[in-house]
């Protein structure tokens, strides 16, 4: 067995042990509760743009993008643009003609100006509008024509209804072996009394409940539990959906 193959096998075994380590998983969950309250994910940036993400999920996305080498990455939810710049920079390193499409119902003027002035803009296409509007969906499908490897990331409105519509609209674009990553599934795992303020989502109404309903009617995807077991710290537990057929 080659050294790298041995290393990979050892990694799989370590991740398996992590998934069975009750104390470690409990500690990780406690960190998630406290860090969400502290807005920990708002502390980071990528190439000058704020990226509202946990570093662990960023590493997972890097591994997926390197493995899949997508021609097209579709992300709903742009915010400050950090994540689309991150994905674009990874595509730039890989080479080829890979493109990131960012969709948001409201791309604020300052954010748009900063994204459009960024060196990675050459690999970014912005679409302003609701990700669940028929016209927007049609635009994305037109861009996706002829693309062989497509990755989808859902990170906009986090209500069950909205995410389920997005899954039904965009997941079918994902190529076999690639992923549809649904962020903020961790909302379902927060304590019952957690105060989401004026946000419409919460326990029982969030991306994870949408994922579970979608998967109950669709066998083309499976949850890649190894990713969550590896990360332990993630806003997307049960949200890394791999297309298998």
C-alpha positions as a Markdown table, in Angstrom:
| # | Residue | x | y | z |
|---|---|---|---|---|
| 1 | Unk | 0.0 | 0.0 | 0.0 |
| 2 | Unk | 1.3 | 3.5 | -1.0 |
| 3 | Unk | 2.0 | 5.9 | 1.9 |
| 4 | Unk | -0.7 | 8.3 | 0.7 |
| 5 | Unk | -3.3 | 5.5 | 0.6 |
| 6 | Unk | -2.3 | 4.5 | 4.2 |
| 7 | Unk | -2.7 | 8.1 | 5.3 |
| 8 | Unk | -6.2 | 8.3 | 3.7 |
| 9 | Unk | -7.3 | 5.0 | 5.5 |
| 10 | Unk | -6.0 | 6.4 | 8.8 |
| 11 | Unk | -8.0 | 9.6 | 8.2 |
| 12 | Unk | -11.2 | 7.6 | 7.6 |
| 13 | Unk | -10.6 | 5.7 | 10.8 |
| 14 | Unk | -9.9 | 8.8 | 12.8 |
| 15 | Unk | -13.1 | 10.4 | 11.5 |
| 16 | Unk | -15.1 | 7.3 | 12.5 |
| 17 | Unk | -13.7 | 7.4 | 16.0 |
| 18 | Unk | -14.6 | 11.1 | 16.2 |
| 19 | Unk | -18.2 | 10.3 | 15.2 |
| 20 | Unk | -18.4 | 7.9 | 18.1 |
| 21 | Unk | -16.8 | 10.2 | 20.7 |
| 22 | Unk | -19.7 | 11.4 | 22.7 |
| 23 | Unk | -17.7 | 13.9 | 24.8 |
| 24 | Unk | -16.0 | 15.4 | 21.8 |
| 25 | Unk | -19.3 | 15.8 | 19.9 |
| 26 | Unk | -21.0 | 17.3 | 22.9 |
| 27 | Unk | -18.2 | 19.8 | 23.4 |
| 28 | Unk | -18.4 | 20.7 | 19.7 |
| 29 | Unk | -22.1 | 21.3 | 19.9 |
| 30 | Unk | -21.7 | 23.5 | 23.0 |
| 31 | Unk | -19.1 | 25.5 | 21.1 |
| 32 | Unk | -21.6 | 25.9 | 18.2 |
| 33 | Unk | -24.3 | 27.2 | 20.6 |
| 34 | Unk | -22.0 | 29.8 | 22.2 |
| 35 | Unk | -20.2 | 30.9 | 19.0 |
| 36 | Unk | -23.5 | 31.5 | 17.2 |
| 37 | Unk | -24.7 | 33.7 | 20.0 |
| 38 | Unk | -21.3 | 35.6 | 19.8 |
| 39 | Unk | -21.6 | 35.9 | 16.0 |
| 40 | Unk | -18.3 | 34.2 | 15.6 |
| 41 | Unk | -18.8 | 33.6 | 11.9 |
| 42 | Unk | -18.8 | 37.3 | 11.2 |
| 43 | Unk | -15.1 | 37.7 | 12.2 |
| 44 | Unk | -13.5 | 36.4 | 9.0 |
| 45 | Unk | -12.8 | 37.6 | 5.4 |
| 46 | Unk | -11.4 | 36.2 | 2.2 |
| 47 | Unk | -9.2 | 38.3 | -0.1 |
| 48 | Unk | -10.7 | 41.5 | 1.5 |
| 49 | Unk | -14.3 | 40.5 | 1.5 |
| 50 | Unk | -16.2 | 39.6 | 4.6 |
| 51 | Unk | -17.1 | 35.9 | 4.5 |
| 52 | Unk | -19.8 | 35.0 | 7.0 |
| 53 | Unk | -18.7 | 31.4 | 7.5 |
| 54 | Unk | -16.9 | 29.0 | 9.8 |
| 55 | Unk | -13.3 | 28.2 | 8.8 |
| 56 | Unk | -14.1 | 24.5 | 9.1 |
| 57 | Unk | -16.9 | 24.8 | 6.4 |
| 58 | Unk | -14.5 | 26.8 | 4.2 |
| 59 | Unk | -12.0 | 24.0 | 4.3 |
| 60 | Unk | -14.7 | 21.4 | 3.5 |
| 61 | Unk | -15.8 | 23.5 | 0.5 |
| 62 | Unk | -12.2 | 23.7 | -0.7 |
| 63 | Unk | -11.9 | 19.9 | -0.5 |
| 64 | Unk | -15.1 | 19.5 | -2.4 |
| 65 | Unk | -14.2 | 22.0 | -5.1 |
| 66 | Unk | -10.8 | 20.4 | -5.6 |
| 67 | Unk | -12.4 | 17.0 | -5.9 |
| 68 | Unk | -15.2 | 18.0 | -8.2 |
| 69 | Unk | -13.5 | 20.7 | -10.2 |
| 70 | Unk | -16.8 | 22.2 | -11.2 |
| 71 | Unk | -17.4 | 24.2 | -14.4 |
| 72 | Unk | -20.1 | 26.1 | -12.5 |
| 73 | Unk | -20.8 | 26.9 | -8.9 |
| 74 | Unk | -24.3 | 28.3 | -8.1 |
| 75 | Unk | -24.7 | 30.1 | -4.8 |
| 76 | Unk | -28.0 | 31.6 | -3.5 |
| 77 | Unk | -27.2 | 34.4 | -1.0 |
| 78 | Unk | -24.4 | 36.9 | -1.7 |
| 79 | Unk | -24.3 | 39.2 | 1.3 |
| 80 | Unk | -20.8 | 40.8 | 1.3 |
| 81 | Unk | -19.6 | 38.5 | -1.4 |
| 82 | Unk | -16.9 | 36.7 | 0.6 |
| 83 | Unk | -18.0 | 33.2 | -0.3 |
| 84 | Unk | -18.4 | 33.8 | -4.0 |
| 85 | Unk | -14.9 | 35.4 | -4.1 |
| 86 | Unk | -13.6 | 32.4 | -2.2 |
| 87 | Unk | -15.1 | 29.9 | -4.6 |
| 88 | Unk | -13.9 | 32.0 | -7.6 |
| 89 | Unk | -10.4 | 32.1 | -6.3 |
| 90 | Unk | -10.3 | 28.3 | -5.9 |
| 91 | Unk | -11.5 | 28.0 | -9.5 |
| 92 | Unk | -8.8 | 30.4 | -10.5 |
| 93 | Unk | -6.2 | 28.2 | -8.9 |
| 94 | Unk | -7.6 | 25.1 | -10.5 |
| 95 | Unk | -7.6 | 26.7 | -13.9 |
| 96 | Unk | -10.1 | 26.3 | -16.8 |
| 97 | Unk | -13.2 | 28.4 | -17.3 |
| 98 | Unk | -15.0 | 27.8 | -14.0 |
| 99 | Unk | -17.6 | 30.4 | -13.1 |
| 100 | Unk | -19.5 | 31.3 | -9.9 |
| 101 | Unk | -23.1 | 32.6 | -10.1 |
| 102 | Unk | -24.2 | 34.5 | -7.1 |
| 103 | Unk | -27.9 | 35.2 | -6.6 |
| 104 | Unk | -29.4 | 37.6 | -4.0 |
| 105 | Unk | -32.7 | 39.4 | -3.7 |
| 106 | Unk | -30.8 | 42.5 | -2.7 |
| 107 | Unk | -27.2 | 43.1 | -3.7 |
| 108 | Unk | -26.4 | 46.3 | -1.8 |
| 109 | Unk | -24.7 | 49.0 | -3.7 |
| 110 | Unk | -21.5 | 49.1 | -1.7 |
| 111 | Unk | -21.2 | 45.3 | -1.8 |
| 112 | Unk | -21.8 | 45.2 | -5.6 |
| 113 | Unk | -19.1 | 47.9 | -6.2 |
| 114 | Unk | -16.6 | 46.0 | -4.0 |
| 115 | Unk | -17.3 | 42.7 | -5.7 |
| 116 | Unk | -17.2 | 44.1 | -9.2 |
| 117 | Unk | -13.9 | 45.8 | -8.5 |
| 118 | Unk | -12.4 | 42.6 | -7.1 |
| 119 | Unk | -9.7 | 40.7 | -9.2 |
| 120 | Unk | -11.9 | 37.6 | -9.0 |
| 121 | Unk | -14.9 | 39.3 | -10.6 |
| 122 | Unk | -13.7 | 37.8 | -13.9 |
| 123 | Unk | -15.1 | 34.4 | -12.6 |
| 124 | Unk | -18.2 | 35.8 | -11.0 |
| 125 | Unk | -21.7 | 36.5 | -12.5 |
| 126 | Unk | -24.1 | 38.4 | -10.2 |
| 127 | Unk | -27.9 | 38.0 | -10.5 |
| 128 | Unk | -30.1 | 40.3 | -8.4 |
| 129 | Unk | -33.6 | 38.8 | -7.6 |
| 130 | Unk | -35.3 | 36.1 | -5.6 |
| 131 | Unk | -33.7 | 32.7 | -6.0 |
| 132 | Unk | -37.1 | 31.2 | -6.1 |
| 133 | Unk | -38.6 | 33.4 | -8.8 |
| 134 | Unk | -39.3 | 31.6 | -12.1 |
| 135 | Unk | -37.4 | 34.2 | -14.1 |
| 136 | Unk | -34.3 | 34.0 | -12.0 |
| 137 | Unk | -34.3 | 30.2 | -12.1 |
| 138 | Unk | -34.6 | 30.3 | -15.9 |
| 139 | Unk | -31.6 | 32.7 | -16.1 |
| 140 | Unk | -29.5 | 30.2 | -14.0 |
| 141 | Unk | -30.6 | 27.3 | -16.2 |
| 142 | Unk | -29.5 | 29.2 | -19.3 |
| 143 | Unk | -26.1 | 29.8 | -17.8 |
| 144 | Unk | -25.8 | 26.1 | -16.8 |
| 145 | Unk | -26.4 | 24.9 | -20.4 |
| 146 | Unk | -23.4 | 22.9 | -21.5 |
| 147 | Unk | -21.8 | 22.7 | -18.1 |
| 148 | Unk | -20.7 | 19.2 | -17.2 |
| 149 | Unk | -19.8 | 19.6 | -13.5 |
| 150 | Unk | -22.0 | 21.8 | -11.3 |
| 151 | Unk | -22.0 | 22.5 | -7.6 |
| 152 | Unk | -24.8 | 24.2 | -5.8 |
| 153 | Unk | -24.7 | 26.1 | -2.5 |
| 154 | Unk | -27.9 | 27.3 | -0.8 |
| 155 | Unk | -27.4 | 30.1 | 1.7 |
| 156 | Unk | -30.2 | 32.7 | 1.3 |
| 157 | Unk | -33.5 | 32.7 | 3.1 |
| 158 | Unk | -33.4 | 29.9 | 5.7 |
| 159 | Unk | -37.1 | 29.1 | 6.1 |
| 160 | Unk | -38.3 | 25.5 | 5.3 |
| 161 | Unk | -40.5 | 26.6 | 2.4 |
| 162 | Unk | -37.8 | 28.8 | 0.7 |
| 163 | Unk | -35.1 | 26.2 | 1.0 |
| 164 | Unk | -37.4 | 23.4 | -0.2 |
| 165 | Unk | -38.3 | 25.4 | -3.3 |
| 166 | Unk | -34.6 | 26.1 | -3.9 |
| 167 | Unk | -33.8 | 22.4 | -3.6 |
| 168 | Unk | -36.5 | 21.5 | -6.1 |
| 169 | Unk | -35.3 | 24.2 | -8.5 |
| 170 | Unk | -31.5 | 23.9 | -8.3 |
| 171 | Unk | -30.5 | 20.4 | -7.0 |
| 172 | Unk | -31.4 | 18.8 | -10.3 |
| 173 | Unk | -28.6 | 20.8 | -11.9 |
| 174 | Unk | -26.0 | 19.1 | -9.7 |
| 175 | Unk | -23.8 | 16.6 | -11.5 |
| 176 | Unk | -23.4 | 13.1 | -10.3 |
| 177 | Unk | -20.5 | 13.0 | -7.8 |
| 178 | Unk | -20.9 | 16.7 | -7.0 |
| 179 | Unk | -22.7 | 18.3 | -4.1 |
| 180 | Unk | -25.7 | 20.5 | -3.2 |
| 181 | Unk | -24.6 | 22.1 | 0.1 |
| 182 | Unk | -27.4 | 23.5 | 2.2 |
| 183 | Unk | -26.0 | 25.9 | 4.8 |
| 184 | Unk | -27.5 | 26.8 | 8.3 |
| 185 | Unk | -29.1 | 23.4 | 8.8 |
| 186 | Unk | -27.7 | 23.8 | 12.3 |
| 187 | Unk | -30.6 | 26.0 | 13.1 |
| 188 | Unk | -32.6 | 22.8 | 13.9 |
| 189 | Unk | -30.0 | 21.8 | 16.5 |
| 190 | Unk | -30.1 | 25.0 | 18.5 |
| 191 | Unk | -31.8 | 25.0 | 21.9 |
| 192 | Unk | -35.6 | 25.3 | 22.0 |
| 193 | Unk | -35.4 | 28.7 | 23.7 |
| 194 | Unk | -32.8 | 30.3 | 21.4 |
| 195 | Unk | -34.0 | 33.7 | 20.3 |
| 196 | Unk | -33.7 | 34.3 | 16.5 |
| 197 | Unk | -35.2 | 37.8 | 16.9 |
| 198 | Unk | -37.3 | 38.9 | 13.9 |
| 199 | Unk | -35.9 | 36.1 | 11.7 |
| 200 | Unk | -38.8 | 33.9 | 10.5 |
| 201 | Unk | -36.8 | 30.6 | 10.8 |
| 202 | Unk | -36.2 | 28.5 | 13.9 |
| 203 | Unk | -36.6 | 25.0 | 15.2 |
| 204 | Unk | -39.0 | 23.1 | 13.0 |
| 205 | Unk | -38.8 | 25.6 | 10.2 |
| 206 | Unk | -35.3 | 25.8 | 8.7 |
| 207 | Unk | -32.9 | 24.3 | 6.1 |
| 208 | Unk | -32.5 | 21.0 | 7.8 |
| 209 | Unk | -36.3 | 20.3 | 7.9 |
| 210 | Unk | -36.3 | 21.2 | 4.2 |
| 211 | Unk | -33.4 | 18.8 | 3.5 |
| 212 | Unk | -35.2 | 16.0 | 5.3 |
| 213 | Unk | -38.4 | 16.5 | 3.3 |
| 214 | Unk | -36.5 | 16.8 | 0.1 |
| 215 | Unk | -34.6 | 13.6 | 0.7 |
| 216 | Unk | -37.7 | 11.7 | 1.6 |
| 217 | Unk | -38.9 | 12.2 | -1.9 |
| 218 | Unk | -35.6 | 12.1 | -3.8 |
| 219 | Unk | -33.1 | 9.2 | -3.8 |
| 220 | Unk | -30.6 | 11.0 | -6.1 |
| 221 | Unk | -28.8 | 12.5 | -3.1 |
| 222 | Unk | -27.4 | 11.2 | 0.1 |
| 223 | Unk | -26.1 | 13.0 | 3.2 |
| 224 | Unk | -22.3 | 12.8 | 3.3 |
| 225 | Unk | -22.1 | 12.2 | 7.0 |
| 226 | Unk | -18.3 | 11.8 | 6.8 |
| 227 | Unk | -17.9 | 15.6 | 6.2 |
| 228 | Unk | -19.9 | 16.6 | 9.3 |
| 229 | Unk | -18.2 | 13.9 | 11.3 |
| 230 | Unk | -14.8 | 15.2 | 10.2 |
| 231 | Unk | -15.6 | 18.9 | 10.8 |
| 232 | Unk | -17.5 | 18.6 | 14.1 |
| 233 | Unk | -17.8 | 22.5 | 14.0 |
| 234 | Unk | -20.1 | 23.3 | 11.1 |
| 235 | Unk | -23.2 | 25.4 | 10.3 |
| 236 | Unk | -24.2 | 22.7 | 7.8 |
| 237 | Unk | -24.7 | 19.4 | 9.7 |
| 238 | Unk | -26.5 | 17.0 | 7.4 |
| 239 | Unk | -26.3 | 19.7 | 4.8 |
| 240 | Unk | -23.6 | 18.3 | 2.6 |
| 241 | Unk | -25.7 | 16.4 | 0.0 |
| 242 | Unk | -23.8 | 14.3 | -2.5 |
| 243 | Unk | -25.5 | 13.4 | -5.8 |
| 244 | Unk | -25.2 | 9.6 | -6.3 |
| 245 | Unk | -27.5 | 9.0 | -9.3 |
